[in-house]
Amino acid sequence: MDAVNNALTPLRPTLQTVTQNLPNPLNDAAISLLGQQCYRSLVLQLDLSSSNSECTSLAISKALGIGIVGASAVVKIPQLLKLLQTQSAEGVSFLSYLLETASFVITLAYNVRHGFPFSTFGETAFIAVQDVAIAVLILAFTGRATTAAVFVASLAAAGYALFGEGNLVNMEMLGYFQAGAGVLGVASKLPQIYQIWSEGGTGQLSAFAVFNYLGGSLSRIFTTLKEVDDKLILYGFIAGFTLNAVLAAQTIYYWNDKKPSLPKKSSKRDGAATPNDASSASTSATPAGNTRSKGPSTRRRG
């Protein structure tokens, strides 16, 4: 960082005329993210020296966190669009989305009630909403509309218990739930990995979502180490990154594979002619010269 700081020295007076005259909303946002000390050294003084590495790494962590939260708002939109476009849930595991949604709802409640910075967990809220929509589409396209209604109602009840003002789930119990959420988050990848392996292809699975998840989980390891002193959350991200790497490897492996389409089953026994086939055969057997011209109609008019 010293090399960057030295390279910045000639430009520092010019840049400081901008950083020291930022609008109040930007100043307030920077102070709330970085704290007063790091705001002064990084924004006002533009100090990127190694002696200020603590503030520099905090700023990188905050930037990554905000980037992840922002990207999470659209990370699964391609998967949603793919399902809607094809009207098929082939290759996409409902069990995987069910487990991931449960994990995210618990993790969101755990972070909110502990008061952790939103930049360290905000993506769970956006992704959970998209997960619910995808899970409902999977059930709808597989003829299980009633199950979809039960799924949404169950989530609403769980959300009330975890976030409700009465706090039906106390903090100690929530800690146990968070430990289980880490297991659920890891387990949520296994059905999808198995489904890809068993079907020999990724079907309607979105590669965009897979690779964004991989990058996001890696970045979350860094932001958690820097800003959240909680081993439960850290170990969950490490395990999630490992299995996301497996999914990414499968996506690359099956990238150009096309599953052969299965022949349609005939509704008639082999060799049995349908009425249309018989009609076509008789028509083709009639010589062109023997085709009779249409005579006058004998139907009574009026």
C-alpha positions in Angstrom: 0.0 0.0 0.0 3.0 2.3 0.5 3.6 2.3 -3.3 0.0 3.3 -3.9 0.2 6.0 -1.3 3.4 7.4 -2.8 1.9 7.4 -6.3 -1.1 9.3 -4.9 1.1 12.0 -3.3 1.2 14.4 -6.3 -2.6 14.1 -6.7 -3.5 14.4 -3.1 -4.0 18.2 -3.0 -6.4 18.1 -5.9 -8.3 15.0 -4.7 -8.6 16.5 -1.2 -10.5 19.5 -2.6 -13.1 17.0 -3.6 -13.1 14.6 -0.6 -13.1 17.5 1.9 -16.1 19.1 0.3 -18.4 16.1 -0.1 -22.2 16.7 0.4 -23.4 16.1 3.9 -25.4 12.9 3.0 -22.2 11.3 1.6 -20.1 12.4 4.6 -22.7 10.9 7.0 -22.8 7.6 5.0 -19.0 7.4 5.0 -18.7 8.1 8.7 -21.4 5.5 9.6 -19.6 2.9 7.5 -15.9 3.6 8.4 -16.2 5.3 11.8 -14.9 8.8 12.6 -11.2 7.8 12.8 -11.0 5.9 9.5 -13.1 8.5 7.8 -10.6 11.2 8.8 -7.6 9.2 7.7 -9.0 7.7 4.5 -11.4 10.3 3.1 -10.1 13.6 4.5 -6.3 12.8 4.6 -6.2 10.1 1.8 -3.8 8.1 3.9 -3.2 4.7 2.3 0.1 4.0 3.9 0.8 0.6 5.6 0.5 2.3 9.0 -3.1 2.8 8.2 -3.7 -0.7 7.0 -6.4 -1.4 9.5 -8.6 1.3 8.1 -7.8 0.4 4.5 -8.8 -3.3 5.1 -12.0 -2.1 6.8 -12.8 0.1 3.7 -12.2 -2.9 1.4 -14.4 -5.1 3.5 -17.2 -2.5 3.5 -16.9 -2.0 -0.3 -17.1 -5.8 -0.8 -20.1 -6.0 1.5 -22.0 -3.3 -0.3 -21.1 -4.8 -3.6 -22.4 -8.2 -2.5 -25.6 -6.8 -1.1 -26.2 -4.8 -4.3 -25.5 -7.8 -6.6 -27.7 -10.0 -4.5 -30.7 -8.0 -5.5 -30.5 -9.5 -9.0 -28.3 -12.6 -8.5 -31.2 -15.0 -9.1 -33.2 -13.0 -11.6 -31.6 -15.0 -14.5 -32.8 -18.2 -12.8 -36.3 -16.8 -12.4 -36.4 -15.7 -16.0 -35.1 -19.0 -17.2 -37.8 -20.9 -15.4 -40.5 -18.6 -16.6 -39.2 -18.7 -20.2 -39.0 -22.5 -20.4 -42.0 -23.3 -18.1 -39.8 -26.1 -16.8 -38.0 -26.9 -13.6 -35.8 -29.6 -15.1 -32.4 -29.8 -13.3 -33.4 -27.4 -10.5 -33.9 -29.0 -7.0 -36.8 -27.8 -4.9 -35.2 -29.4 -1.8 -32.1 -27.3 -2.3 -34.1 -24.1 -2.4 -36.2 -25.2 0.6 -33.1 -25.8 2.7 -31.4 -22.6 1.6 -34.5 -20.5 2.3 -34.8 -21.9 5.8 -31.1 -21.2 6.4 -31.4 -17.6 5.1 -34.5 -16.8 7.2 -32.7 -18.0 10.4 -29.5 -16.2 9.5 -31.3 -13.0 8.7 -33.1 -13.1 12.1 -29.8 -13.9 13.9 -28.0 -11.0 12.4 -30.8 -8.5 12.8 -31.4 -9.3 16.4 -27.6 -9.1 17.2 -27.4 -5.7 15.5 -24.6 -6.7 13.1 -23.8 -4.2 10.2 -26.3 -4.6 7.3 -23.4 -4.7 4.9 -22.3 -8.0 6.4 -25.6 -9.9 5.9 -27.9 -7.8 3.7 -27.8 -10.1 0.8 -29.6 -12.9 2.8 -32.8 -10.8 2.7 -32.7 -10.2 -1.0 -31.7 -13.8 -1.9 -34.3 -15.2 0.5 -37.1 -13.4 -1.4 -35.8 -14.6 -4.7 -35.4 -18.2 -3.3 -39.1 -18.2 -2.3 -40.2 -17.1 -5.8 -38.0 -19.8 -7.4 -39.2 -22.5 -5.1 -42.9 -21.6 -5.8 -42.2 -21.7 -9.5 -40.6 -25.1 -9.2 -43.6 -26.5 -7.4 -46.0 -24.8 -9.8 -44.3 -26.3 -12.9 -44.3 -29.7 -11.3 -48.0 -29.7 -10.5 -47.8 -29.1 -6.8 -49.6 -25.8 -6.3 -51.1 -26.8 -2.9 -47.6 -27.6 -1.6 -46.5 -24.1 -2.8 -49.2 -22.5 -0.7 -48.2 -24.6 2.4 -44.6 -23.6 1.8 -45.3 -19.9 1.8 -47.6 -20.1 4.8 -45.0 -22.0 6.8 -42.4 -19.4 6.0 -44.7 -16.6 7.2 -45.2 -18.4 10.5 -41.5 -19.0 10.9 -40.8 -15.3 10.2 -43.3 -14.3 12.8 -41.7 -16.5 15.4 -38.2 -15.4 14.6 -38.8 -11.6 14.1 -42.0 -11.0 16.1 -42.0 -8.4 18.8 -43.0 -11.1 21.4 -39.7 -12.9 20.6 -41.2 -16.4 20.7 -37.6 -17.5 20.0 -35.2 -16.2 22.6 -31.5 -15.3 21.9 -30.1 -18.5 23.3 -32.5 -20.6 21.2 -31.7 -18.4 18.2 -28.0 -19.2 18.6 -28.8 -22.9 18.4 -30.9 -22.3 15.3 -28.1 -20.4 13.7 -25.8 -23.3 14.3 -28.4 -25.4 12.5 -28.8 -22.8 9.8 -25.1 -23.3 8.9 -25.7 -27.0 8.5 -28.8 -26.3 6.4 -27.0 -23.8 4.2 -24.3 -26.4 3.5 -26.8 -29.2 3.1 -28.8 -27.1 0.6 -26.1 -27.5 -2.0 -26.0 -31.3 -1.8 -29.4 -32.0 -3.4 -28.5 -29.7 -6.3 -25.1 -31.4 -6.7 -26.7 -34.8 -6.7 -29.4 -33.8 -9.2 -26.8 -32.5 -11.7 -24.8 -35.7 -11.3 -27.8 -38.0 -11.6 -29.2 -36.2 -14.6 -25.9 -35.7 -16.3 -26.5 -32.0 -17.0 -27.5 -28.7 -15.4 -30.9 -28.5 -17.0 -32.5 -25.1 -16.3 -29.9 -24.2 -13.6 -28.5 -20.6 -14.2 -24.7 -20.5 -14.5 -24.9 -16.8 -13.7 -26.3 -17.5 -10.2 -23.8 -20.3 -9.6 -20.7 -18.3 -10.3 -22.1 -15.2 -8.5 -22.7 -17.4 -5.4 -19.1 -18.6 -5.6 -17.7 -15.1 -5.7 -20.1 -13.9 -3.0 -19.3 -16.7 -0.6 -15.6 -16.1 -1.0 -16.0 -12.3 -0.3 -18.2 -13.1 2.7 -15.4 -15.0 4.3 -13.2 -11.9 4.2 -15.9 -9.5 5.4 -16.9 -11.8 8.2 -13.3 -12.1 9.4 -12.9 -8.4 9.3 -16.2 -7.2 10.8 -18.1 -10.0 12.5 -16.5 -11.9 15.4 -18.8 -14.9 15.2 -17.4 -18.4 14.3 -20.8 -19.9 13.5 -21.3 -17.5 10.6 -17.6 -17.8 9.5 -17.7 -21.6 9.3 -21.0 -21.5 7.4 -19.5 -19.3 4.7 -16.4 -21.5 4.4 -18.4 -24.6 4.0 -20.8 -22.9 1.6 -17.9 -21.7 -0.5 -16.5 -25.2 -0.7 -19.8 -26.7 -2.1 -20.4 -23.7 -4.3 -17.0 -24.5 -5.9 -18.3 -28.0 -6.5 -21.4 -26.6 -8.2 -19.3 -24.3 -10.3 -17.0 -27.2 -11.4 -20.1 -29.2 -12.4 -21.4 -26.3 -14.4 -18.2 -26.0 -16.3 -18.0 -29.8 -16.8 -21.5 -30.0 -18.3 -21.4 -26.6 -20.1 -21.7 -27.9 -23.6 -23.4 -31.2 -22.9 -26.8 -31.6 -24.5 -29.0 -34.2 -23.0 -30.6 -36.3 -25.8 -34.4 -35.9 -25.9 -36.3 -39.0 -25.0 -38.6 -40.4 -27.8 -42.2 -39.7 -27.2 -44.3 -42.7 -26.1 -46.9 -43.7 -28.6 -50.4 -43.9 -27.3 -51.0 -46.9 -29.6 -49.4 -50.3 -29.6 -46.7 -50.7 -32.2 -48.1 -51.7 -35.5 -51.6 -50.5 -34.8 -52.7 -48.0 -37.3 -54.6 -44.9 -36.2 -57.7 -43.6 -38.2 -55.6 -40.8 -39.6 -52.9 -43.2 -40.8 -55.6 -45.4 -42.5 -57.1 -42.4 -44.1 -53.7 -41.2 -45.4 -52.9 -44.7 -46.7 -56.2 -45.0 -48.6 -55.8 -41.5 -50.1 -52.3 -42.2 -51.3 -53.5 -45.5 -52.8 -56.1 -43.9 -54.9 -54.9 -43.1 -58.5 -54.9 -39.5 -59.4 -56.9 -40.3 -62.5 -59.7 -42.0 -60.6 -60.5 -38.9 -58.5 -64.1 -38.2 -58.9 -65.3 -34.7 -59.5 -67.8 -33.2 -57.1 -71.3 -33.6 -58.3 -74.2 -31.2 -57.6 -75.4 -31.3 -54.0 -78.7 -33.1 -53.3 -79.2 -31.2 -50.0 -82.4 -29.4 -50.0 -82.0 -25.6 -49.9 -84.1 -23.4 -47.7 
